[in-house]
Structures are given as C-alpha cells and as structure tokens.
Amino acid sequence: MKLDFPKDFIFGCGISAFQTEMGASKEAFFDGTDWYKWSTNPQIIKKGLVSGDDPAESDGFWDLYKEDVSNAKQLGQTAFRTSIEWGRIFPEDTSSIEANITYNKYGEPLDIRLTEDSYAQMKKKSNLKVIEHYKDIFSYIKINGMKVFLTIYHWPLPEWLHDPVRCHFDLNSTDKKGWLSPKTIVEFGKYSDFVGRVFSDYVDSWETINEPDVIATEGYLFGNESGFPPGISDIKTTFKVERALSFAHNIAYKNLKRNTGKEVGFAIAPAYYMPGDDQPMTMEVLQRVRYLHNEWILNAAVLGQFDDDLDGTPEYIETNFAGTDYIGVDYYQRHILKYDEKSNYLGLIKVKFEKCTDCSDFGWDIYPEGIVEVSKWIHKKYGKPIYIFENGIADAGDNKRERYTLEHLKSLSRGIIEEGIPIRGYFHWSLIDNFEWASGYKMRFGLYEVDYNTKERRKRKSAELYEKICKGLEL
Ligand code: BGC
C-alpha cells in the first residue's frame, strides 16, 4: 500500500523554541520569559498547576540542532517548522523606542511600523549573538534541502511584558499583564517588523502566532486546571485576549508580508466536535461549543468580526484587517458531547462531554477522520488553503503512534484527493520529545525519544513508518 499525495505536498515535523532549546550548554539557558518564571515558581508548583519539571533541562536543541535537522532530513522531510524566542532576541524592554502606529476608533492598533531610525534602535537593543545563532540554524535547515517554516510567537512572552505569577494571584498588582495590556500588542508589532527584516532571507513561510485560541482558553478560561499562565478562569477575559491576539496577528501579518513578500498565516487547534446522540438539542449545544472554541477566533482574526457578547453576531467589524494567506490546523482530538439538562459548561451551555475510548497518554480521544472534517469546514467557511501544522500523540511507549499517524494521513490523503480540500502540507508533532508545558517531560510526542540525562536521541519505530510516508514508499 502507498498513500497518495499531490506531487508538491510538504512533509515535515514541528518543534518550538521554548520546548526544546535549553539543556545542553550554559549559553542556551534563558530564564527571561513568563513561561520560565511560571514553570519554576515554587508557589505555582505547590498549587499543582505545573509539573515542577525544569524547562532548562530540555532537549538542548540550541546546541544539538545539527543532529535534529539531519534526522529530519533522513526522514525525508521537505520542511522544518520551528519558532524563535522573542525574549531571547529582546531580553530588555523595547517600549521606549517609538514606532508609527495607526489606530481604529476604539484606540486599538491596526498597523505598527518601525522607521529606519527606530529599526536601528531596536537592533541596538537586540541580542545579536542570538540572531546569528538562529540564522545558523535556519541556514543548516536550508542546506539540508528543507524549507524553513517559522513561527515568531509560540507562547512565551518576554518577562518584561508579563508577570504571570503576580497576574495569577492579583491581576491588579502588576503592570505586566501580558495580552491583557495594550503595550504587548504594540511591542509585538515592533518585534514582528524587526524579525521580518532580519530573517527575511532565511524563512520560506511565516506563522505569526501559534494557536491564539489555546493561549486564551488555557490561560484565561481553564486556567485553574490547565496550568497555563496566568492560570485565570474568566470567560470575558478569555475573549478579550482572543481579541488582542487577533489584532496582534493582523499587525504582524502586515509587517511580515511587507518585509518579506512570503506567505504569512497563523494556526489554531480545533478539536472535532461530534454529537453523542441525534437529539436536536444536542446539535444545538454542539454548534454553540464549536462556535466558542473553533469559530470565534477565526471570525475575529481572519474576517475582523468581533462578537464580544458571544451571542453569535459580531458587534464590531474591523474592515482594515489583512486576514491571512493560509490557516494552520493543529489537530489532535475529538470530543463527543450531548445535551445535558444538569450541566452548565462555562456557565453557559447545558452540555456534557464523554470520556475518550481510544485515548492518548494525555487522555485525548483518537479520531483520524476529524482531521478532514475540521479542515473541510475551515476551508469552506474561510476559503483559505490549509497546512496541518501539528498532529501527533502523547504516547511514551510508542504503542499507538504508528497507527495514529497512518490513519490520520490516510484520511488526509482521501480528503485531498477525493474531496479536493487544498491542504498543502503535514507537519508531525513532534520530531523529538520535549518540554510539554504544564505537564513537563512525562508526555512524549517525539518520533525520536530523548534521554534527558544524556540528550541522546533514539529513533522510535513510528519514525520508520513516517519516513516511508515522507519518501512515498510502499508501506
Ligand atoms: C502546541 C504544542 C504542544 C502540543 C501538544 C499544541 O497545542 O502548539 O506546543 O506541545 O499542542 O500538547
């Protein structure tokens, strides 16, 4: 058996900076982010919000990138998705540097550009050694024949913008409020203009923000359980953050497009929601859940439609949004749900979720057809091409990863060939085991297993299957 994909279909893997960089040398250590402070804070660990694992003991990609890039090449990948750490590039506050900003009628920024003079000042404030090191990594990916897919923001904020511990205990005790502060959007605008200029020659495809939906919901809606900073649970705040991230995406989109002329987009992490019975009320609550978790953010970031009271109709439409060239889909799981009179999900919806039957180590429900269902819906509604930027499984024993990968790629092949969904590429998450945010090192997503003591990489059996798929070989 062979899987059928278009000739120019891209196969890759994904990693992110914070999850992989530290661990092999002193130079790689960097504690100037909100995620670092959060993950290592004794009070946050004591509350059980995070694992207590130290992100500084991770894979050591900063030093060992040649080995990982070579492994990716050996798998037959044609692209490599990674990210850069904002705080490493700008360890100090950049807010004193002026930029040209245009605002909408609510005082929200629509366009943020550096002048030549402010660009020069930004350069002075930046860590040039770090920039050179990132260039070395990108060059190495390119000389190994792979495209560079770069995310400029995969979750950690510089600590000078966000104090998640203070925000957690008392939001009003600090000015460093992360995405709840307009300052963060302005600084992100400048950062995006800057990195677009310095890395323009090295990057083939740009991603502004990885999963604004997850940043907002895990940090501000399910904050008490998820362990994501700042660990808040408030629905209004959640959608305020989604609104801020939509503006941030659009500003970064404009800068990266202007500076590089390459494709620019962002990714969300939609689950596939499936009815657990055929009651009309179940369909109704399903639409509502899907709207809040998958659709609200796309309406906002792609169409500029803001439904602040969450009633399904936008109160404000931002016509000066640029949108996106593609939509990244990070698909992991299905949720089966039913109408339930006694439930009160998010204080809004009478819905109950069923437990998974075929589960990952994380307890996420495995459902390969979902990858096509969500992509189909997203393409139909927003008319943009799609990349599967993440798909993979927490499976420490490597017992389910082969089947998971094969079945998802079979579905994807069918969706592309038979249904004509314009999906341009698939990036497995992840190339290597890595620091899995609040869960630390226990959850293992890698095609390569990593021994965190020796930093040794060991190819898992599932990687051999992925290699055959990437190379178009008989399975
Ligand atoms: C994130 C990754 C994470 C993966 C598995 C995605 O939402 O982008 O950073 O490791 O999920 O939890």
Residues whose N, C-alpha, C, O or C-beta is under 5 A from the ligand:
A	BS01	BGC	A269
